[in-house]
Amino acid sequence: MPNLKTTITTNKMSNQIILICLCIAGWFISGSANAGATQSNTAPSNTSQLAQLEVTPKPCVALRKGQKCYLEVTFSWSHAQVGDYCLVNITTNTIMKCWQKQAKGELNIDFQSTLSNDFAVRKKDSAINLARTRIPVAWVYKSSKRAKSTWRLF
Amino acid sequence: MNNKNLHKSRIPHLSLAAMIFAGASVSGGSFASDISHNVRSGTQQAGSSEDYLEIGLMHLMRDEPTFLGKGGSYTNTSLIVNGSYNWNNLFIESYSESGHGLVVGYNAFDNERWSLDFMVTTDWGEVSFEHDGRYFFDEDKLMAGGRLSGYIGDYIVQFALNQDATGDHNGTTASALIGRSWQYRNWNFHGIVGAEYVSAKLNDYYVGVSAEDAAALNDYYARVSAETRIDAYEADASVGFSSEFGVTYPISEDWVFRATARAVTVPDEISDSPYYGYKKSVLTSLRTSISYVF
């Protein structure tokens, strides 16, 4: 009987381990599916490695949260293949500049924003981001707002 | 020379408008701390509060009326600590650009436009001298009072009333300030003008000379063969004006640069005191600082 109990207990443990493994595997599969969904606008890794996009300097720093930040920046992009490419502001969904039959390019802009902006290089007329970069907007003072209220003393 | 016949009240005849136009006004510096910080950082709403701490180095240059035996200009480089902490409407703040020392208070009311604080503060020490043009004393006095701040369009106004809380002189001050800021790219410029009333009790406590003190001082000067003679003096109430123009620039997310120029009138009720050897009617100062914000 003790041996039978041990066998039953062992079997129960094995089942639990299998169940946990299945859950972990399912979680990973689910995570991979989500990752695939969020990366749907990004080129496959072997393609994206062909493209590079940098912006200097960064970040853009304003004094107080909510203030517009100003920064003169230079974008530099390159691609292993000559083609028609565009630099796009993903945050505002606007095309900043397009180049024809080029493998690299530069663009100077006067960045002005209250928020961090994401940028990407795309093939012309494509929604796939070949390379991405970001201009983060930071603040020195991050003020908070007191809760509104009426007279508290009375 | 100064004597009791000159002790009548001589409120400056310059109007506030004229002083603003001349760019040489305001005092009220004793209450400028909160408004100066808010104006500098471009705060647009009443009740905007923040918890922060910063440490920096400040270089100060000022030209001033001084007590007997001292020069008329002063430069100094010192460590500054600015900070604010708010908890359940209680707050503690220290801002070196203001005329205050430490401020401890309670926010009794605030909405989008107005905010009312009750507070106690030390602001009569050396730190406030270039802000209010009053007196150069190392001695701090505890004051209790309130300040009402209003945020009207691009402008911030602040009215304050303070009373001596120590019982040493029972003096009173009342001030009104108005300020605004302008942003040019990441540079934040600001200007503040205002006026401050100081009661006779407070003025007399610091720059008044009793007959007994005058006699004792003259006796001392006679013994050391000095030609200086002191008359008794009773200071009256005064009104002073001041103006401030400054710029704040965020060097990085953690470092801030500030520069501020101030001009403050020194009321006759103060500068007529026989204690003052180098008399001026306007005190000017220039401060620059670099601070690390935690």
Chai-1 contact restraints between the chains, C-beta under 6 A:
chainA,res_idxA,chainB,res_idxB,connection_type,confidence,min_distance_angstrom,max_distance_angstrom,comment,restraint_id
A,V61,B,P250,contact,1.0,0.0,6.0,A-B,restraint_1
A,V61,B,S252,contact,1.0,0.0,6.0,A-B,restraint_2
A,V61,B,E253,contact,1.0,0.0,6.0,A-B,restraint_3
A,A62,B,N186,contact,1.0,0.0,6.0,A-B,restraint_4
A,L63,B,S41,contact,1.0,0.0,6.0,A-B,restraint_5
A,L63,B,N188,contact,1.0,0.0,6.0,A-B,restraint_6
A,L63,B,P250,contact,1.0,0.0,6.0,A-B,restraint_7
A,R64,B,S41,contact,1.0,0.0,6.0,A-B,restraint_8
A,R64,B,G42,contact,1.0,0.0,6.0,A-B,restraint_9
A,Q67,B,G42,contact,1.0,0.0,6.0,A-B,restraint_10
A,Y70,B,R185,contact,1.0,0.0,6.0,A-B,restraint_11
A,Y70,B,N186,contact,1.0,0.0,6.0,A-B,restraint_12
A,A138,B,E253,contact,1.0,0.0,6.0,A-B,restraint_13
A,V140,B,P250,contact,1.0,0.0,6.0,A-B,restraint_14
A,V140,B,V256,contact,1.0,0.0,6.0,A-B,restraint_15
A,V140,B,V293,contact,1.0,0.0,6.0,A-B,restraint_16
A,Y141,B,S41,contact,1.0,0.0,6.0,A-B,restraint_17
A,Y141,B,E50,contact,1.0,0.0,6.0,A-B,restraint_18
A,S143,B,S48,contact,1.0,0.0,6.0,A-B,restraint_19
A,S143,B,E50,contact,1.0,0.0,6.0,A-B,restraint_20
A,S144,B,E50,contact,1.0,0.0,6.0,A-B,restraint_21
A,R146,B,G47,contact,1.0,0.0,6.0,A-B,restraint_22
A,R146,B,S49,contact,1.0,0.0,6.0,A-B,restraint_23
A,R146,B,D110,contact,1.0,0.0,6.0,A-B,restraint_24
A,K148,B,N111,contact,1.0,0.0,6.0,A-B,restraint_25
A,W151,B,F109,contact,1.0,0.0,6.0,A-B,restraint_26
A,R152,B,A108,contact,1.0,0.0,6.0,A-B,restraint_27
A,L153,B,A108,contact,1.0,0.0,6.0,A-B,restraint_28
